[in-house]
Amino acid sequence: MPAKGTSKVGTAAYLQERCAPQADGCVVWTGTRKDGYGRAVVAYRGHARPVWRPAHVVVYEMWKGPVPAGLELDHGCRNRACVNPDHLEPVTHAENVRRGDLPLMMRDPQRRPRRQLLAKCKNGHVMAGNNLGHTGGRRVCRACKRETSRRLRNTPMENIRIVNEMAAQGDVLIRKIAALPSDVVETQKGGRLVLGHSETGHDHVVENQEARLFEKVNRDPMICYLAVDGEHADLVHHRSHDTHQPLRLSPGVYEVRRQEEYTPEGWRRVED
């Protein structure tokens, strides 16, 4: 076998230099790998930039022919680094996924990855017992909510921005409109109306006031509508530090856009 690195890329000799037969029948790729799969250089383009392809696909095509259209190669040996053509079988993507590890993990609760729940909130309050609340399927700290409500009650009126037409609070943009669109449904009335979730995990909410929340029939996650029925409604950013200024909304209907901004070309999603 020629020494590794002496053969022209894309040739049988190049591939053989990087193959190591194993006792179990696998032929392991000893060259560059990505996510466990071998990568082979098949050519060079301008400025000597290499063109990479999966090593097991290159080997299979050289010894057994092209992979049929619409199919992909599945490792019967479950060894991603193996390039033995006899261990590779052309199958559909769905079949390849079915044979893989993910379906096993989903079927076996012991192997299923779980997200560890936080024991304390960002302000150090224990997220358990009477201090643990739930809103829209999310765990919330009741102590932080009380602190935010207290801070709002004690906020001088000069620190509350009165909104008559348009205003922004973090990722949320609010614009007063003449009437509700015809393709919306009422999803909540009164209580805790969440208008947006900030990137830091703190909500923009209207709480315990005469207001109703509406969503589009197609459940567009970037837009909702708020109807203020009472004398006013205060939009508060639930964070105990570095919070956004509270907004006082006058009666009427508002369009609420989440993580979008207006440009002369129209609305676009904000890319941070």
ZIGI-V443647 format. One record per pair of residues at least 24 apart in sequence whose C-alpha atoms are under 6 Angstrom apart, sorted by the first residue. I is the first residue (numbers start at 1). J is the second residue. If there is no record, write none. Layout:
# ZIGI-V443647
i->(I/I)
j->(J/J)
This chain:
# ZIGI-V443647
i->(9/9/10/26/26/27/27/27/28/28/29/36/36/37/37/38/56/60/148/160/160/161/161/162/163/163/171/171/172/172/173/173/174/174/175/175/176/176/177/177/183/183/184/184/184/185/185/186/186/187/187/188/188/202/203/203/204/204/205/205/206/206/222/222/223/223/224/225/225/225/226/226/227/227/228)
j->(41/42/42/82/84/82/83/84/81/82/81/80/81/80/81/81/83/85/238/246/247/247/248/248/248/249/258/259/257/258/256/257/255/256/254/255/253/254/253/254/216/217/215/216/217/214/215/213/214/213/214/212/213/238/237/238/236/237/235/236/234/235/257/258/256/257/256/254/255/256/253/254/252/253/252)
